[in-house]
Amino acid sequence: MNVPFADLSRGVAAARPELDEAIGAVLDGGRFILGDHVARFERAFADWCGAHDAVGVASGTDAIALALRAVGVGSGDEVIVPANTCVPTVAGVEAAGAVPVLADVDPATWTLDPASAARVVTARTRAVVAVHLYGLCADVDGLRELGLKVVEDAAQAHGAELRGRRAGTLGDAAAFSFYPTKNLGAFGDGGAVVTNDPDTAALVRSLRVYGESARYESVRRGWNSRLDELQAAILLVRLGHLDASLARRRELVRRYEAIPLPRQPVPEGFGHAYHLYVVRSADREALRRRLADAGVETLVHYPRAVHQHPAYAALGHAGLGESERLAAEVVSLPLYAELTDAEADAVAAAFA
Ligand SMILES: *Cc1c(COP(=O)(O)O)cnc(C)c1O
């Protein structure tokens, strides 16, 4: 059996009539930027997260940059990020004018280790980006003790929970991505900043349209970063299916439990959103070949720690060993709501 790593067409087909109607309403309405659909989606997504406000922006990377700026990070400030993340986390920090500083992840959770973060704090450190990697919340409570602003990178964590609270409500602000493959995906780029602080939300609303306070009155320097009406209408439809889709992911994960390899541990009190199902193997290439021979497509998230990319080599330092080990060993298995039971069983059986 061939099991594709992802197949976005299945989710589209399942909701096609609803999507056609939503897209048609935008076309008929004749308003394409910052209209009623964006406002409705922002309200619905904030409510779904249990947060005060959500502000639609152009991408998850922009959401990181705008969230950082809105919590007071600016030019020359240092921002701590885990070395075990994808490049957009770091690109978002630099787009805010700040300097990314890498810290290592905890071998027990694979997410940012507060003890490692504490070791790289300097007088210039203003914030830390808590990346909820693969859909597991970082230890935000531990990171809070550093006394820094905490911005969540929740791009992979729609629906993840920490002690009963959802991602998006754990730090000072949170960045979500609606890239098509994420737990909540649009049909193009999109993102949102979610926050419980009204002032932070108001700042992001201003920064995303040239720093305006009123039309054609820029009171601060912003830029253009907006979620568009078509994506918002699509996201409203998909948000209606998100709880069921997350429940289906959890159900599928149970079929992977017998796989005899280490997986990302889920500590007590954490609710994993299972954006990605990742296992660890000392001989990754052999494992991927074996799975490919059985028809199972796999990917690697991520094959390099941040400082192992040529562009970010200068950010490297001793003490990022766990991030480097993970980058050498992780393998992601197919996991999406439309995966069939038979396909999930075929993935698990390929390990036997
Ligand atoms: C996808 C992703 C981003 C970037 O989101 P875009 O919408 O693609 O800009 C940032 N951080 C993490 C952890 C992601 O998975």
The ligand as an SDF file (V2000), in Angstrom:
LIG
                    3D

 15 15  0  0  0  0  0  0  0  0999 V2000
    5.3720   26.7450    9.5020 C   0  0  0  0  0  0  0  0  0  0  0  0
    6.1720   27.2720   10.6150 C   0  0  0  0  0  0  0  0  0  0  0  0
    6.5340   28.6290   10.6880 C   0  0  0  0  0  0  0  0  0  0  0  0
    6.3120   29.5980    9.5710 C   0  0  0  0  0  0  0  0  0  0  0  0
    5.0210   29.7510    9.1360 O   0  0  0  0  0  0  0  0  0  0  0  0
    4.7610   30.3310    7.6500 P   0  0  0  0  0  0  0  0  0  0  0  0
    3.2890   30.5740    7.6410 O   0  0  0  0  0  0  0  0  0  0  0  0
    5.2030   29.2730    6.6890 O   0  0  0  0  0  0  0  0  0  0  0  0
    5.5390   31.5980    7.5230 O   0  0  0  0  0  0  0  0  0  0  0  0
    7.1990   29.0690   11.8210 C   0  0  0  0  0  0  0  0  0  0  0  0
    7.5350   28.2310   12.8160 N   0  0  0  0  0  0  0  0  0  0  0  0
    7.2260   26.9240   12.7780 C   0  0  0  0  0  0  0  0  0  0  0  0
    7.5960   26.0560   13.9400 C   0  0  0  0  0  0  0  0  0  0  0  0
    6.5510   26.3970   11.6710 C   0  0  0  0  0  0  0  0  0  0  0  0
    6.2690   25.0780   11.6300 O   0  0  0  0  0  0  0  0  0  0  0  0
  1  2  1  0
  2  3  1  0
  2 14  2  0
  3  4  1  0
  3 10  2  0
  4  5  1  0
  5  6  1  0
  6  7  2  0
  6  8  1  0
  6  9  1  0
 10 11  1  0
 11 12  2  0
 12 13  1  0
 12 14  1  0
 14 15  1  0
M  END
$$$$
